[in-house]
């Protein structure tokens, strides 16, 4: 997983798609768009992210 990759992750029992902004050893920060908050950054464990 690298910065700029498009990934899918679970949010509120639904699948969301976003772009990886920062990667750490066990977690990644993902920029995604929500209906009322464009460009929100969320943190997810790498094991919970689907490439």
PEBELZI-V788536 format. One record per backbone hydrogen bond with DSSP energy under -0.5 kcal/mol. NH is the residue of the N-H (numbers start at 0). CO is the residue of the C=O. If there is no record, write none. Layout:
BEGIN
nh=NH co=CO
nh=NH co=CO
END
This chain:
BEGIN
nh=3 co=19
nh=4 co=1
nh=6 co=17
nh=7 co=49
nh=8 co=15
nh=10 co=13
nh=13 co=10
nh=15 co=8
nh=17 co=6
nh=18 co=30
nh=19 co=4
nh=20 co=28
nh=21 co=28
nh=23 co=26
nh=27 co=43
nh=28 co=21
nh=29 co=41
nh=30 co=18
nh=31 co=29
nh=31 co=39
nh=33 co=36
nh=36 co=33
nh=39 co=31
nh=39 co=36
nh=41 co=29
nh=41 co=39
nh=43 co=27
nh=45 co=25
nh=47 co=44
nh=48 co=45
nh=49 co=7
nh=50 co=48
END
